[in-house]
Amino acid sequence: MAQNQSKQAEGSVLEGSCLCGAIRYEIRGGVGNLSHCHCSMCRKAHGAAFGTYAPVSWDAFTLVSGKEHVRAFRSSAEVTRTFCDRCGSTLQFIRDGSPGFGLAVGTLDSDPIRRPTVQIWARDKAPWWELQDSPPYYETEPSDEGGS
């Protein structure tokens, strides 16, 4: 897979959009490692067992259309989430002061090549969801050394 991941960075362009297509974007050079987040906020934002995100540099991201449909919600003291005002699609997880953001991978129309490498906030998982051993999971964040 390392070869595929390096191919991704070589001038590739990923395309993505919201559910209704009002918002369209491009990412040049690919995305970082994908992660599944099981925290309650990500579960609620996605309406699913977890949210899957990939880090993206602001420099690599271009909003092609639909700027007028992007809305922001301050979900915690340091985090803003963006979404489409027409269809509600979750788009970004933006931490204050970060050089990039977490892209909601489900909005990609292109294959990011990468696959999830970690699951975080497993202690907050949905009670009806059974964790898988792969990718490895952490009770909180990987730096907390609470792995599976």
C-alpha positions as YAML, in Angstrom:
chain: A
units: angstrom
residues:
- id: 1
  name: MET
  ca: [0.00, 0.00, 0.00]
- id: 2
  name: ALA
  ca: [2.91, 2.39, 0.58]
- id: 3
  name: GLN
  ca: [3.48, 2.49, -3.16]
- id: 4
  name: ASN
  ca: [-0.18, 3.45, -3.76]
- id: 5
  name: GLN
  ca: [0.02, 6.14, -1.11]
- id: 6
  name: SER
  ca: [3.11, 7.68, -2.68]
- id: 7
  name: LYS
  ca: [1.40, 7.58, -6.11]
- id: 8
  name: GLN
  ca: [-1.44, 9.58, -4.61]
- id: 9
  name: ALA
  ca: [0.82, 12.52, -3.78]
- id: 10
  name: GLU
  ca: [2.30, 12.79, -7.28]
- id: 11
  name: GLY
  ca: [0.11, 15.56, -8.72]
- id: 12
  name: SER
  ca: [-3.16, 13.73, -8.25]
- id: 13
  name: VAL
  ca: [-6.41, 15.62, -7.89]
- id: 14
  name: LEU
  ca: [-9.19, 14.26, -5.72]
- id: 15
  name: GLU
  ca: [-12.72, 15.52, -6.25]
- id: 16
  name: GLY
  ca: [-15.54, 15.69, -3.77]
- id: 17
  name: SER
  ca: [-19.02, 17.08, -3.23]
- id: 18
  name: CYS
  ca: [-21.92, 17.21, -0.83]
- id: 19
  name: LEU
  ca: [-24.99, 14.99, -1.24]
- id: 20
  name: CYS
  ca: [-26.96, 17.48, -3.36]
- id: 21
  name: GLY
  ca: [-23.94, 18.59, -5.42]
- id: 22
  name: ALA
  ca: [-24.25, 22.27, -4.51]
- id: 23
  name: ILE
  ca: [-20.75, 22.20, -2.98]
- id: 24
  name: ARG
  ca: [-17.84, 20.83, -5.00]
- id: 25
  name: TYR
  ca: [-14.15, 20.80, -4.12]
- id: 26
  name: GLU
  ca: [-10.76, 19.55, -5.27]
- id: 27
  name: ILE
  ca: [-7.71, 18.42, -3.33]
- id: 28
  name: ARG
  ca: [-4.30, 18.45, -5.00]
- id: 29
  name: GLY
  ca: [-1.67, 16.01, -3.80]
- id: 30
  name: GLY
  ca: [-3.93, 13.71, -1.83]
- id: 31
  name: VAL
  ca: [-4.91, 13.37, 1.81]
- id: 32
  name: GLY
  ca: [-3.26, 12.09, 4.97]
- id: 33
  name: ASN
  ca: [-4.01, 8.90, 6.89]
- id: 34
  name: LEU
  ca: [-7.71, 8.15, 7.32]
- id: 35
  name: SER
  ca: [-9.16, 7.64, 10.79]
- id: 36
  name: HIS
  ca: [-12.53, 6.57, 12.18]
- id: 37
  name: CYS
  ca: [-13.68, 8.74, 15.10]
- id: 38
  name: HIS
  ca: [-16.20, 7.19, 17.48]
- id: 39
  name: CYS
  ca: [-16.77, 10.28, 19.66]
- id: 40
  name: SER
  ca: [-20.39, 11.26, 20.21]
- id: 41
  name: MET
  ca: [-20.05, 14.53, 18.29]
- id: 42
  name: CYS
  ca: [-18.71, 12.82, 15.16]
- id: 43
  name: ARG
  ca: [-21.38, 10.12, 15.42]
- id: 44
  name: LYS
  ca: [-24.11, 12.76, 15.62]
- id: 45
  name: ALA
  ca: [-22.62, 14.91, 12.84]
- id: 46
  name: HIS
  ca: [-22.50, 11.90, 10.51]
- id: 47
  name: GLY
  ca: [-25.59, 10.06, 11.73]
- id: 48
  name: ALA
  ca: [-23.50, 6.89, 11.79]
- id: 49
  name: ALA
  ca: [-21.41, 4.66, 14.07]
- id: 50
  name: PHE
  ca: [-18.37, 6.86, 13.42]
- id: 51
  name: GLY
  ca: [-17.07, 9.66, 11.24]
- id: 52
  name: THR
  ca: [-14.16, 8.97, 8.89]
- id: 53
  name: TYR
  ca: [-11.74, 11.85, 8.38]
- id: 54
  name: ALA
  ca: [-8.52, 12.53, 6.51]
- id: 55
  name: PRO
  ca: [-6.16, 15.45, 7.16]
- id: 56
  name: VAL
  ca: [-5.93, 17.97, 4.34]
- id: 57
  name: SER
  ca: [-3.72, 21.03, 4.06]
- id: 58
  name: TRP
  ca: [-5.52, 24.31, 3.37]
- id: 59
  name: ASP
  ca: [-3.04, 24.90, 0.53]
- id: 60
  name: ALA
  ca: [-4.15, 21.67, -1.17]
- id: 61
  name: PHE
  ca: [-7.89, 22.41, -0.94]
- id: 62
  name: THR
  ca: [-9.93, 24.36, -3.52]
- id: 63
  name: LEU
  ca: [-13.62, 25.06, -3.19]
- id: 64
  name: VAL
  ca: [-14.76, 24.78, -6.82]
- id: 65
  name: SER
  ca: [-18.39, 25.79, -6.30]
- id: 66
  name: GLY
  ca: [-21.01, 26.36, -3.65]
- id: 67
  name: LYS
  ca: [-19.22, 28.69, -1.25]
- id: 68
  name: GLU
  ca: [-22.58, 30.32, -0.51]
- id: 69
  name: HIS
  ca: [-23.91, 26.96, 0.75]
- id: 70
  name: VAL
  ca: [-21.12, 26.26, 3.25]
- id: 71
  name: ARG
  ca: [-22.23, 26.82, 6.84]
- id: 72
  name: ALA
  ca: [-20.20, 26.51, 10.02]
- id: 73
  name: PHE
  ca: [-21.12, 25.16, 13.44]
- id: 74
  name: ARG
  ca: [-18.92, 25.65, 16.50]
- id: 75
  name: SER
  ca: [-19.16, 22.17, 18.06]
- id: 76
  name: SER
  ca: [-16.71, 22.79, 20.90]
- id: 77
  name: ALA
  ca: [-14.37, 25.47, 22.25]
- id: 78
  name: GLU
  ca: [-11.65, 24.73, 19.66]
- id: 79
  name: VAL
  ca: [-13.52, 23.03, 16.80]
- id: 80
  name: THR
  ca: [-15.72, 24.24, 13.96]
- id: 81
  name: ARG
  ca: [-17.52, 21.84, 11.62]
- id: 82
  name: THR
  ca: [-18.76, 22.81, 8.18]
- id: 83
  name: PHE
  ca: [-21.73, 21.43, 6.29]
- id: 84
  name: CYS
  ca: [-23.99, 22.12, 3.31]
- id: 85
  name: ASP
  ca: [-27.02, 24.29, 4.07]
- id: 86
  name: ARG
  ca: [-29.10, 22.49, 1.43]
- id: 87
  name: CYS
  ca: [-28.52, 18.79, 2.12]
- id: 88
  name: GLY
  ca: [-26.74, 18.83, 5.50]
- id: 89
  name: SER
  ca: [-23.65, 16.89, 4.38]
- id: 90
  name: THR
  ca: [-20.81, 17.10, 6.89]
- id: 91
  name: LEU
  ca: [-17.71, 18.48, 5.16]
- id: 92
  name: GLN
  ca: [-14.88, 19.55, 7.49]
- id: 93
  name: PHE
  ca: [-13.60, 19.29, 11.05]
- id: 94
  name: ILE
  ca: [-11.53, 22.44, 11.67]
- id: 95
  name: ARG
  ca: [-9.41, 22.77, 14.83]
- id: 96
  name: ASP
  ca: [-8.45, 26.36, 15.68]
- id: 97
  name: GLY
  ca: [-4.88, 27.22, 14.68]
- id: 98
  name: SER
  ca: [-4.33, 24.08, 12.63]
- id: 99
  name: PRO
  ca: [-2.50, 24.27, 9.26]
- id: 100
  name: GLY
  ca: [-5.23, 22.08, 7.79]
- id: 101
  name: PHE
  ca: [-8.51, 20.36, 8.58]
- id: 102
  name: GLY
  ca: [-10.14, 16.97, 8.75]
- id: 103
  name: LEU
  ca: [-12.09, 16.17, 5.59]
- id: 104
  name: ALA
  ca: [-15.24, 14.05, 5.93]
- id: 105
  name: VAL
  ca: [-14.02, 11.26, 3.66]
- id: 106
  name: GLY
  ca: [-17.55, 10.19, 2.73]
- id: 107
  name: THR
  ca: [-17.82, 13.35, 0.60]
- id: 108
  name: LEU
  ca: [-15.00, 12.27, -1.72]
- id: 109
  name: ASP
  ca: [-16.07, 11.30, -5.22]
- id: 110
  name: SER
  ca: [-12.55, 10.01, -5.97]
- id: 111
  name: ASP
  ca: [-10.77, 7.08, -4.31]
- id: 112
  name: PRO
  ca: [-8.29, 8.56, -1.80]
- id: 113
  name: ILE
  ca: [-6.11, 5.43, -2.26]
- id: 114
  name: ARG
  ca: [-5.43, 5.41, 1.47]
- id: 115
  name: ARG
  ca: [-7.46, 3.26, 3.84]
- id: 116
  name: PRO
  ca: [-8.21, 3.89, 7.53]
- id: 117
  name: THR
  ca: [-5.20, 3.31, 9.77]
- id: 118
  name: VAL
  ca: [-6.70, 4.01, 13.20]
- id: 119
  name: GLN
  ca: [-9.93, 4.30, 15.17]
- id: 120
  name: ILE
  ca: [-10.10, 6.91, 17.94]
- id: 121
  name: TRP
  ca: [-12.37, 7.62, 20.89]
- id: 122
  name: ALA
  ca: [-13.41, 3.96, 21.10]
- id: 123
  name: ARG
  ca: [-14.57, 4.50, 24.69]
- id: 124
  name: ASP
  ca: [-17.40, 6.64, 23.28]
- id: 125
  name: LYS
  ca: [-18.48, 4.21, 20.56]
- id: 126
  name: ALA
  ca: [-22.15, 3.59, 19.84]
- id: 127
  name: PRO
  ca: [-23.44, 0.84, 22.14]
- id: 128
  name: TRP
  ca: [-24.82, -1.03, 19.14]
- id: 129
  name: TRP
  ca: [-21.48, -1.03, 17.28]
- id: 130
  name: GLU
  ca: [-18.86, -3.76, 17.72]
- id: 131
  name: LEU
  ca: [-15.28, -2.57, 17.25]
- id: 132
  name: GLN
  ca: [-13.12, -4.46, 14.80]
- id: 133
  name: ASP
  ca: [-9.45, -5.16, 15.59]
- id: 134
  name: SER
  ca: [-8.36, -3.59, 12.34]
- id: 135
  name: PRO
  ca: [-7.58, -0.80, 12.08]
- id: 136
  name: PRO
  ca: [-6.28, -0.61, 15.67]
- id: 137
  name: TYR
  ca: [-8.39, 1.39, 18.07]
- id: 138
  name: TYR
  ca: [-7.65, 3.72, 20.96]
- id: 139
  name: GLU
  ca: [-9.83, 4.59, 23.92]
- id: 140
  name: THR
  ca: [-9.12, 8.29, 23.29]
- id: 141
  name: GLU
  ca: [-6.30, 9.54, 21.04]
- id: 142
  name: PRO
  ca: [-3.28, 7.50, 19.86]
- id: 143
  name: SER
  ca: [-0.89, 9.67, 21.90]
- id: 144
  name: ASP
  ca: [-2.71, 8.48, 25.04]
- id: 145
  name: GLU
  ca: [-1.35, 4.95, 24.42]
- id: 146
  name: GLY
  ca: [-4.75, 3.38, 24.98]
- id: 147
  name: GLY
  ca: [-4.59, 1.08, 21.97]
- id: 148
  name: SER
  ca: [-6.47, -2.14, 21.38]
...
